[in-house]
């Protein structure tokens, strides 16, 4: 029985993108939130890892956001570079 309301404010583009994905899956927002809450109850916590990124990861994320750092043409080139 659905007898309670959850309200949340969020960025409109994020909401729209998430709702489009849910629609493709065949879920509406209410169903998705209910699934999320059921999973929280089942695992007694957030159903995915929440971690503070390492300094190296933070630096990499900034480089990506600022379009800096080394660029690779494809995965093969990247893997070759990682091995050296």
Short mmCIF file of the C-alpha atoms (twelve columns), coordinates in Angstrom:
data_MODEL
# 
_entry.id   MODEL 
# 
loop_
_atom_site.group_PDB 
_atom_site.id 
_atom_site.type_symbol 
_atom_site.label_atom_id 
_atom_site.label_alt_id 
_atom_site.label_comp_id 
_atom_site.label_asym_id 
_atom_site.label_seq_id 
_atom_site.Cartn_x 
_atom_site.Cartn_y 
_atom_site.Cartn_z 
_atom_site.pdbx_PDB_model_num 
ATOM 1  C CA . UNK A 1  0.000  0.000  0.000   1 
ATOM 2  C CA . UNK A 2  1.422  3.375  -1.030  1 
ATOM 3  C CA . UNK A 3  0.474  5.812  1.700   1 
ATOM 4  C CA . UNK A 4  3.499  8.083  2.102   1 
ATOM 5  C CA . UNK A 5  5.181  10.738 -0.022  1 
ATOM 6  C CA . UNK A 6  8.869  11.442 -0.581  1 
ATOM 7  C CA . UNK A 7  9.851  14.837 -1.980  1 
ATOM 8  C CA . UNK A 8  13.260 15.812 -3.268  1 
ATOM 9  C CA . UNK A 9  14.655 18.782 -5.148  1 
ATOM 10 C CA . UNK A 10 17.202 18.145 -7.880  1 
ATOM 11 C CA . UNK A 11 18.783 19.478 -11.015 1 
ATOM 12 C CA . UNK A 12 16.203 19.327 -13.850 1 
ATOM 13 C CA . UNK A 13 18.562 17.874 -16.515 1 
ATOM 14 C CA . UNK A 14 19.573 15.106 -14.092 1 
ATOM 15 C CA . UNK A 15 15.914 14.352 -13.340 1 
ATOM 16 C CA . UNK A 16 15.000 14.259 -17.035 1 
ATOM 17 C CA . UNK A 17 17.938 12.037 -17.985 1 
ATOM 18 C CA . UNK A 18 17.246 9.605  -15.147 1 
ATOM 19 C CA . UNK A 19 13.532 9.473  -15.979 1 
ATOM 20 C CA . UNK A 20 14.315 8.763  -19.646 1 
ATOM 21 C CA . UNK A 21 16.539 5.849  -18.607 1 
ATOM 22 C CA . UNK A 22 13.896 4.553  -16.197 1 
ATOM 23 C CA . UNK A 23 11.296 4.742  -18.975 1 
ATOM 24 C CA . UNK A 24 13.530 2.606  -21.215 1 
ATOM 25 C CA . UNK A 25 13.831 0.070  -18.388 1 
ATOM 26 C CA . UNK A 26 10.060 0.129  -17.926 1 
ATOM 27 C CA . UNK A 27 9.958  1.858  -14.539 1 
ATOM 28 C CA . UNK A 28 8.482  5.111  -13.364 1 
ATOM 29 C CA . UNK A 29 10.048 7.336  -10.708 1 
ATOM 30 C CA . UNK A 30 7.889  5.954  -7.892  1 
ATOM 31 C CA . UNK A 31 8.815  2.368  -8.750  1 
ATOM 32 C CA . UNK A 32 12.524 3.253  -8.935  1 
ATOM 33 C CA . UNK A 33 12.490 5.028  -5.573  1 
ATOM 34 C CA . UNK A 34 10.634 2.093  -3.995  1 
ATOM 35 C CA . UNK A 35 13.259 -0.313 -5.395  1 
ATOM 36 C CA . UNK A 36 16.052 1.894  -4.054  1 
ATOM 37 C CA . UNK A 37 14.468 2.043  -0.589  1 
ATOM 38 C CA . UNK A 38 13.871 -1.727 -0.556  1 
ATOM 39 C CA . UNK A 39 17.538 -2.292 -1.382  1 
ATOM 40 C CA . UNK A 40 18.587 0.114  1.395   1 
ATOM 41 C CA . UNK A 41 16.528 -1.933 3.846   1 
ATOM 42 C CA . UNK A 42 17.867 -5.243 2.500   1 
ATOM 43 C CA . UNK A 43 21.540 -4.264 2.828   1 
ATOM 44 C CA . UNK A 44 21.077 -1.970 5.837   1 
ATOM 45 C CA . UNK A 45 22.807 0.879  4.031   1 
ATOM 46 C CA . UNK A 46 23.376 2.554  0.706   1 
ATOM 47 C CA . UNK A 47 23.470 -0.208 -1.956  1 
ATOM 48 C CA . UNK A 48 26.711 1.022  -3.525  1 
ATOM 49 C CA . UNK A 49 30.127 2.100  -2.277  1 
ATOM 50 C CA . UNK A 50 30.535 5.708  -1.194  1 
ATOM 51 C CA . UNK A 51 34.186 6.635  -0.913  1 
ATOM 52 C CA . UNK A 52 36.281 9.760  -0.747  1 
ATOM 53 C CA . UNK A 53 38.374 9.769  -3.919  1 
ATOM 54 C CA . UNK A 54 42.148 9.512  -3.577  1 
ATOM 55 C CA . UNK A 55 44.267 12.565 -4.352  1 
ATOM 56 C CA . UNK A 56 45.401 10.874 -7.585  1 
ATOM 57 C CA . UNK A 57 41.788 10.269 -8.641  1 
ATOM 58 C CA . UNK A 58 40.823 13.862 -7.751  1 
ATOM 59 C CA . UNK A 59 43.700 15.125 -9.922  1 
ATOM 60 C CA . UNK A 60 42.627 12.855 -12.786 1 
ATOM 61 C CA . UNK A 61 39.012 13.973 -12.500 1 
ATOM 62 C CA . UNK A 62 40.080 17.636 -12.666 1 
ATOM 63 C CA . UNK A 63 42.212 16.899 -15.735 1 
ATOM 64 C CA . UNK A 64 39.267 15.247 -17.463 1 
ATOM 65 C CA . UNK A 65 36.913 18.104 -16.538 1 
ATOM 66 C CA . UNK A 66 39.469 20.643 -17.804 1 
ATOM 67 C CA . UNK A 67 40.278 18.549 -20.904 1 
ATOM 68 C CA . UNK A 68 43.920 18.277 -19.844 1 
ATOM 69 C CA . UNK A 69 46.175 15.292 -19.486 1 
ATOM 70 C CA . UNK A 70 47.168 12.653 -21.976 1 
ATOM 71 C CA . UNK A 71 44.675 11.732 -24.687 1 
ATOM 72 C CA . UNK A 72 44.551 8.324  -26.404 1 
ATOM 73 C CA . UNK A 73 43.076 7.436  -29.778 1 
ATOM 74 C CA . UNK A 74 41.761 4.077  -28.595 1 
ATOM 75 C CA . UNK A 75 41.854 1.509  -25.791 1 
ATOM 76 C CA . UNK A 76 44.823 -0.313 -27.364 1 
ATOM 77 C CA . UNK A 77 46.950 2.822  -27.235 1 
ATOM 78 C CA . UNK A 78 45.874 3.519  -23.659 1 
ATOM 79 C CA . UNK A 79 46.705 -0.011 -22.497 1 
ATOM 80 C CA . UNK A 80 50.112 0.176  -24.178 1 
ATOM 81 C CA . UNK A 81 50.785 3.468  -22.399 1 
ATOM 82 C CA . UNK A 82 49.673 2.035  -19.042 1 
ATOM 83 C CA . UNK A 83 52.094 -0.887 -19.369 1 
ATOM 84 C CA . UNK A 84 55.106 1.378  -19.965 1 
# 
